[in-house]
C-alpha cells in the first residue's frame, strides 16, 4: 500500500475551503494518507476553520501555523513535516478531482518515475466545473471519475516547462526523497510552481496524466498568477536560476531558457503601452533570434527589469514575501 502526505498551503483561503476540504477528504484509492495544512499567516480564520472541519476525519491531520513567508516556504515546511513516501501538493483554493491521487500514483508506477503531474480544469464558487477543452456541461470533474486516464512518459519535460508552465503545484505528485534530493521549492521565489517543475525535470523524467487532476478557481483575488508583473518576473527569475544554478542542464536547454526569457521580457514590456519601437528590450530580443551574446545568463538577468516599475532587475521589496 502506497502512502501519501497531502501538503496544502493556505493563505486567506476561507471562502474556498467549503469546496477544497471535501475534495481532499474524498480522494479515492487504497493508500495510507495524512493531511498537512500550512497556514502561511492567514488573517481570515482559515486555520481555525480547517481544524473545525477536519476534526472528525479518520486520517491524521496537522495544521501548522507560520508567519506569512510565501507559498514556497510554506510548501517546504509542509514537506518537512510529512512522514509518508509520496507528497501530493495542493494549493489552498484548488479542488482535487476524486481520482487525482490514484491516477498520479498509477502513472508514476507505470513509467517507473519519482514524479507525475496532470492537467488542470477550472471551477467557480457557484458550482460550475470544467476541464481544459471541455464543452459547457460536457462533464463534471467533481463527480465520479469515469476511469483511469492515459498517461505518458516525459523524458524531456524540461523543454516543455521552459517553453511554458501549463500547470501548478496542485498538479504534482512527488516521491518525498526525490523532493528533498532536488532541493524542494526555491524559497527565493514566492510561487513554487515553475521552479519546482524545472528542478524536477532537470533531475530526471516524469509522467504526465492526460486529464485534469485539479480545478483552479476562475476568480481568486490576490492569487499570484493574477499579479502579472510579479508572476512574470518570477517566471523569468526561475529560468535564470535554472541556467546558473541547476545541475544537469544542457547548453541547448540554457539557450532555450535565454531565448524564452528575452521573449517574455520584450512582449510584456511592449504590452505596457505603445512601446514597440522604444522598448529597451527590443534589441536584446531581436539579438536572441540571431546571435546570442557570450554571457546569456547576464542578458536574462537584465531582462528582469521589464517587469519592475523602475526598470531595475532587482526584485521590489514590496513583493516579498507575498501570498
Buried (B, 14 or more C-beta within 10 A) or exposed (E): EBBBBBBBBBBBBBBBBEBBBEBBBEBBBEBBBBBBBBBBBBEEEBBBBBEEBBEEEEEEBBBBBEEBBBBBBBBBBBBBBBEBBBBBBBBBBBBBBBBBBBBBBBBBEBBEBBBBBBBBBBBBBEEEBBBEEBEEEEBBBBEEBEEBBEBEBBEEBBEBBBEEBEBBBBBBBBBBEBBBEBBBBBBBBBBBBBBBBBBBBBBBBBBBBEBBBBBBBEEBEEBBBEBEBBBBBBBBBBBBBBBBEBEEBEEEBBBBBBBBBBBBBBBBBBEEEEBEEEBBBBEBBEEBEEEBEEEBBEBBBBBBBBBBEEEEBEBBEEBEBBB
